[in-house]
Amino acid sequence: MQNLGIRVLFMGNNFARLLGGLWITIRISLIAVALSIVFGILLGMLMTVKNPITKALTKIYLEFIRIMPQLVLLFLVFFGLTKSFGINLSGEVSAVIVFTLWGTAEMGDLVRGALISIPKHQYESGAAIGLTKWQVYCYIIIPQILARLVPLAINLTTRMIKTTSLVALIGVVEVLKVAQQIIEANRYTVPDSALWIYGTIFFLYFFACWPISLVAKRLEKKWKTA
Amino acid sequence: MEDSIDEVNHMAEQSILLEAKNIVKDYGQGRVLDDVSLQIHKGEVIVLIGPSGCGKSTFLRCMNGLEQIQSGQIVLDGEVITEGKTDWPSVRQKIGMVFQNYELFPHKTVLDNVILGPVKVQGRDKKEVTKEAEKLLERVGLLEKKDAFPRQLSGGQKQRVAIVRALILKPEILLFDEVTAALDPEMVREVLDVILELAAEGYTMLIVTHEMQFAKAVADKIVFIDGGKIVESDTPEKFFTQPKTDRARRFLNTFIYEKETGGEKL
């Protein structure tokens, strides 16, 4: 038992450190998702505008973000901004920015889809009682698409939590980075610690994302019948 | 002498609530409305009939700006509303509209559907509006459904709620766009009865319908539209018994034919 790598987990405050790392991961994801929902709704609304210039700009944004690997975006924001413009962002802030850019693109496309799925007559009957365009969105359209968006937003959250492992590469000490540090520190005393620590991380990610998926599934069911 | 004629003219103009002058509406290549003019006086009920695609619904939708017109004028209360930038939201509080597919807001209860307009658009007190909404819902026999969601209502009930939603804004004129076309036959009556009651109360209404018996009963004037033009307009008594034009006669005949086949099926 003494030679099992798992004992590394219980040395010092290693486990607490891993949980701390996980919290950073989740925090980045949650902030980015919250911002993505807000900006995504705005972007989605912009994407349904018939103006060709707006259409082209939003399309370019969407394609750009989708084609770029998130890692490249991270490097671009974290290193690029610092070197070229002297803007010094912490790794975590850079991560939030990049994940918000990405999430906004994803949400924007989802919102656009949800918006065009609302029958034209809903806009018209809102207009017919004297609501302005903005009021129609606020009181009629957005409340209806939110119900459809929540499951999708939750799905996006789990994808973000998984993708945040990339931020280790710009120096943010999230769960994966903590794991590497622990493994490095114990390389000679416990050579097989890698399996155990990464295995633990496997379960940490699982238990972070699984409940979220469950909630998403339940909400989807609940709102389908509604 | 001249003075008195002027006065008479002036009086007639004053009682005109809504007027369409030479309305032209194009959809892509096709012309849907071709120089359509119509005057609606206060308290008058005008029923627009005509074959599908003749432009009658489009005409209705132009009246409250849901469709843009290419030329012509719309005059409401003596004011040209189609000149410059129209403030449609405030015009639409005066011109209420009820749609074929009810279009209640599915995420709101019956009561919330009804009070949304007065509270958010007219900025009226929510309590007072709620009381009024309940009174109106009671009138159409739906007070006990006030906390229900639209999906829990039948088509006829939904349409009655939609009428209340338009009424509560206290519009000067109501537009009804084929409001029974999506209903099961046995529910048509309950909706038409509400409209008949409104007519008896003196509401000004512009109605598009395919229910000829109803049109006969409710209308002060029938306007027959075909090919984007007003072909004939007359009192219902005259229009249904002795139409002036051949086209109107043929149109009315199609309904007699439908009646016969309907009878055979029974």
Chai-1 contact restraints between the chains, C-beta under 6 A:
chainA,res_idxA,chainB,res_idxB,connection_type,confidence,min_distance_angstrom,max_distance_angstrom,comment,restraint_id
A,H121,B,E103,contact,1.0,0.0,6.0,A-B,restraint_1
A,E124,B,L66,contact,1.0,0.0,6.0,A-B,restraint_2
A,S125,B,F99,contact,1.0,0.0,6.0,A-B,restraint_3
A,S125,B,E103,contact,1.0,0.0,6.0,A-B,restraint_4
A,A128,B,R92,contact,1.0,0.0,6.0,A-B,restraint_5
A,A128,B,M97,contact,1.0,0.0,6.0,A-B,restraint_6
A,I129,B,G117,contact,1.0,0.0,6.0,A-B,restraint_7
A,G130,B,P89,contact,1.0,0.0,6.0,A-B,restraint_8
A,G130,B,R92,contact,1.0,0.0,6.0,A-B,restraint_9
A,G130,B,Q93,contact,1.0,0.0,6.0,A-B,restraint_10
A,G130,B,G117,contact,1.0,0.0,6.0,A-B,restraint_11
A,G130,B,V121,contact,1.0,0.0,6.0,A-B,restraint_12
A,L131,B,V121,contact,1.0,0.0,6.0,A-B,restraint_13
A,T132,B,P89,contact,1.0,0.0,6.0,A-B,restraint_14
A,Q135,B,K120,contact,1.0,0.0,6.0,A-B,restraint_15
A,I140,B,F105,contact,1.0,0.0,6.0,A-B,restraint_16
A,P143,B,H107,contact,1.0,0.0,6.0,A-B,restraint_17
A,Q144,B,H107,contact,1.0,0.0,6.0,A-B,restraint_18
